């Protein structure tokens, strides 16, 4: 396949969630352009409507308005769909409310851990009841929160954001320290909106303001994680070049590009600019011969969602690539760690998950076989990209899961490529 032309990935999923939630806490009507139209972001909009927030329909090409007065007691359970971000960040907001609310989700989300968020929120003063251990459904009764300093055992943007939202709603100071810096979209948005945040000695500190968050306008950049699949398709192509437009290049999200550079596929950033406190660029990508590398544990927070597509690329590289300390992948939408290894083996690639590490040995044999996506959008997209190499025969167990984060993925993948004849 040769690549050509330009393509624009959908709006950033992480920023879309946070923009909706902050708009729900603001005074008046906010306007959000470029929101992701995927299922996860629609889950956030749906639960906000249940909480009395007016959120206009989320449609391609249309700005979304969020009109908030105050968050009110929901009449029924808040169903977060497949979205862990919705559930965990919403817990932070509900921690400062004076009513009970019960959160649930689909079968996949109900298997994912929640205590990493609920335990620090309890320490802040929230009352949280679990129905069946460390998972949804659970009921949270917001309380009078107290100033809080927390050292997180994991680098998690969701944990950090939940605590910052709790501080914002509860009017208390919050300090969070992480072993490594995780995504900082929440901090950037809060600073962009004029709130008081500071960094000191590796910790982020938030001090509340007596003034309610003002309504705002925001344009959401393209999602770096979605762009990664397009980048990978261009790197694996036989010729041409591809321009990927309007991509957020926040340093806490671009570890994928750093690793690709080490593997022999530098990606050029052009038209650099700033939008809403986030760095944005167009990415120019060309095919490249890949070599193996080692991904260190400290890098993982900046590329955790890109491990499946990096593993797919590693299967076409010379040598053995090692991903260190990626055990967090076991508690994503699926057990991504085991499934990445098992699916690569099903395609004829030597791959193995050992404890918390992933090992992938590259081959020049065409990948052929059936892939079990477990309805995990990132697995479906990663192996679809691997299926574009010459001679490949990659059969996905399903394709519909891509609607979670990139509804038009397969159409875009077809549009950028031209088969050699």
N, C-alpha and C positions, 0 to 999 in steps of 0.2 A: 504494500500500500504506500502511495505517496500522499503527503499532506499538503494542503494549500489553503490560502485565504485567511480569514479572520473569524473568530468565534468569541462569544461573550458568555461566561458561565453565569449561573443564577446567583441571586443575592446571598451574601454570607449568612449561613444558618445561625452561627453563634451570635452575631450582631443582631440579626432579625429577632431572635428570642428576647434579647436584652432590651432592644429598642421598644418592643411592644410592652414589656413589663415596666420599664421606666416611664413610658407614656401613660400607662395606667395609674402611676403614682403622681403624675404631674397635675398641675392646676390648669384646666381648660383643654382645648383641642390641639392635639399634635398631628403632624402630617409626616408620614414615612414613605419614601420612594424607594423602589428597588428591593422590597422585601422578598425573601424566598417564598415561593408559592407551594413548597413541599408540605407533606402531611404533618411533619413535626411542628413546624411553625403554625400551621392551622390548629394544632392541638393547643398551643399556647393561647391563640386568639379565642378558641372555644371556651377554655376555662375562665378567661378574663370576662367573657360575656356572662358566664354563669355567676360571676362575682359582681355583676352590675355595671361593668365597663362597656361603653358603646364602641365597638370595633367594626369598621366597615368591612365588606367582603374582601378577601385577599385574592386578587386576580392579576394575571400577567399584564404588565403595561399600565397598571393603575396604581396611583398613590393610595395609601391606606390612612384613614383618619381614626384617631383614638380620642374619644371624648370622655374624660374622667371627672367625676365629682367626688365620690368616695367608694371604696370597696365595701360590699355588703355581704351578708351571710348567704351562702348558696343554698338553693332549695333541694339540691341532690348532690350525690358524690361527684367530685371533679375527676373526670376521666382524661388522663394525660396521654392516651394512645400508646405509641411506642417511644415517646420522647422522655428520656431521662433528664434532659436539660429542663424541660417544662416542670417536671416533678420536683427536682432538687432546688431550682431557683424559686419556684413558687412557695416551697416550704419556708424560705427565708422571708418572703413577703408576708406570709400568713403568721409567722412567729410574732409579729407585732400587732396583729388584729385581735379584737376582743370577742371573737366568736369561734366556735368549733367548725372545722371543715375536714372532710374525709377525702383522701386522694387515692385513686386506683389507676390502673392502666391495662394494656393488653397482656397476654400471657408472657411475652418476652420481657416487658418492663417489670412485671411482678416477680421476676426472678433476679432482678438487679439490686445490688446493695444500696441501702439508704442510710445506714447508721453513720457513715462517714459525714453525713450532713446532720442527721437528727441528734447525734450525741453532742456536738458543740452547740446546737440550738437549744437543747435542754439545759446546758450549762449557762446559756444566756438568760434562761427564765421561761422558755416555752414548755408547755405540757404536751407530750406526744405519746399516743397509745398505739402500740403495734398489734395487729391482728394475728400475724403468724411469723414473727421473727424479723430478721433484717431485710424487709422488703415491703412493698405495697401489698394490700391496702393498709393505710394508717390514718389516724385522726390526730390533728394538731389543734390545740387550743392556745391561741396566742396569749401571752401574759405581759406583765410589766418587765421589760428587758433591762439588763444591767450592762454597764461597760464591760468589754470583753477583750481579752488577749488570748490568741490561740496559735499554737504551733502545730501545723497540720502534718501528719505522718506521710501524706502523699501530696504530690504536686497536682492539685486539682482546681481548675478554674471554676468548676461547679460548686465545690465546697467554699472557696474564697468568695464567689459571687453571692451565694446564699447568705453568708455572714454579713457581707457589705449591704445587701438588701435589708436584712434584719436590722442592722444599725440605722439605715436610712428611715425605715418605717417606724422603728421603736424610738428613734431620737437618742441613740446612745453611741458612744465611741467604740470602734472596733479596730483591732490590730491583728493582722494575720501574717504568720511567717511560714514559708514553704521550704522543703528540701531543695527544690529547683523552681525557677520562675515558670509558672503556667501562663496560659493565655491571659492577656490583660485587657480584653475588650471592655469589661465592666468598668475598670479603673479609667480607661480612656474616655468612655462615655460620660462618666461622672465628672471628670475634670472638664470635658468639653461643655458640660451643662453648668459649670461654675461652682461645683461642690469642692469641699476642702479635703484633698487627699495628699498624702506625702509618703515618700519612700525613705527609709532610714535603716541602714545596716541589714539590708535584705528583707525588710518587713514593709508591708503596706499598712498605713494607718488612715482611718476615716474619722473625721469629726463632724457631727451633725450640725445642721443649721436650723435656726428658728423659722426661716423662710421656706415655704413649700416649693418643691421643684417646679420650675416654670414649664409651660408647654413649649414644644420645640419642633423644628423641622429637621429632617435627617435624610440623607441619601445613602443607602447601604451599598458598599462596594461588592464586587463579585467574590464568591466564596473560594478561598485558597485551596480548600480540600477538594472541592469539585473541579477546580482548575487542574489539580494534580493529575487527574485521569486523562485530561486532554494533553497535558505536558508529556505524560508517559506514552500516549499514542504517537505523538510526534517524534519522541526519542526512538521508538521502536520502528518507525517508518523506514522505507527504503530510499526516500528522497523527499525533496521539497522543504518548505518551512511553514510554520504556523504562527500567527499572531493571536494571542489570547488577551482580550481587552478587559480593562477595568477590574483588575484583580487586587484584592487587599493583600498587601505585602508586610503586614505587621510582623516584626521579628519573632514574636512568640508563636507564629504560625508557619514560618518558612524554613524550618529545619529540613523539610523535604528537598528544597532547592539546594541547600548546603550539601546534603548527602549526594544529590545528583551531580553536583560539581566535582566531588571527590571520585565519583564513579566514571567521570569522563564526559559528562553531558552538561556543560555550563548553559544556563538559561539567562538570556540578556533581558534586563529590565529597562524599558524605555517609557518616556512620558510620565516620569515620577511626579506625584502631586499629593496633596493632603485633602481628605474629605471627612468631615465630622470627627477630626482628631485621629484618623487612621491613615497611614501611608498607603497609596494606591499606585499601581503601575500597569503597563501593558507588558506582557511576556512574549519574547520572540524565541521560538524553539526550533531546533534543527535535529535531524537524526544523528545518532552517535553510537560508537562502539563502547560497550560498557565493561568496566572492570569491578571486581568485588571490593567491598569495604567492610569496616566494622562500625556499627552504629552504637555509640556509647549510651549508657543509662541517662546521663545528663542531657542528652539530645532528645530523648523520647517525648518529654512533654511538648516539644515544639513540632512533633510529627506523628503523634500517637494515632491519629485517624488515617495517616498515610502509610502505615506499616503494610497493609495488604497490597497496595499498589507498588510500594518499594520492593516487597518480596517478589511480586510478579516480575519486576524489572531485574531483580537479582537472579531470577531463574534464566535470564538471557545474558548474564555477565560472565566474564572469564574469572573462575575461581570461586571460593566460598565466602558468602556474605554472612555476617553474624549480627543479630539484633540483640543487644543486651538489656536485661531487665524489662521485658515487655509483657509481664504477667498480667498487667492491667487489661490486656486484650481478652482475658478470659471472662470479663464481666461487662463486655459491650453488648450490642444487640444480639450477639451470639458468642460462643466461645471462639472468638476470632483466632486466637493463637493456634489452637488445635486444628481448626478448620482450614486455615491458610496452609499449614503443613500437609494435612491430609489431602486437600484438593490439588496441591502442587504434585504430590506423589501420584495422584490419580492421573495426572497429565504427563507422567514420565520424568518428573524432576526429583532429585534427591533433596529432601527437606525433612527437618525434624525439630520438634519442640522439646527441649531438655530443660526441665525445671522452669526458670523464668526467661530462658533465652530461646531464640529461633535461629536455625542454621539453614541456609539455602545454597546449594551448589549449582552453578550455572551450567547450561547445556546448549548446544546448537541444534538439538533435535527439535522438530516442530512439536508444540504441545497438542496432545490429542487425548480426549476423554471427556467424562461427564463431571461437572462441578456441582456440588451441593452447596447452594448459597445460604441455606437455613433462613431464608428470607431476610438476609442482612444486605442492605443496599451497597455497602462498601465492598463486600465480597463479590456481589454481582457485577459491579462496575470494574473492579480490578481484573477479574478473569475475562470479562468481555474485551477489555483492552488487550490482554494477552492473546486473545483469539484473533487479533488482527495481524499477527506475524505470518510470514509466508508459510504455507503448508499446514497451518493450524486447523484443528477441528475441535473447538471447545464448545461443549454443549452445557448450557446453564439449566439448573433445575427449575428456575423461574426468573422472570425479568421485572415483575411488577414492583418489587421492593424499592427500585430506584426512585419511585415517587416520593419517598421519605425526604430525600435531599436534592434530587436532580431530576425532576419529572421529564425533561426533554433530552435526557442523556443519550439514548440510542439514536435519536434523530440528529443530534449534534455530532456524534461519532461518525455517522454515515456522511454528514455534510462536509467534514474536514478531509475525507479520504477519497482517493481515486485509485482503484485497483490497477496494477500493472497488467498489460495485455501482451 
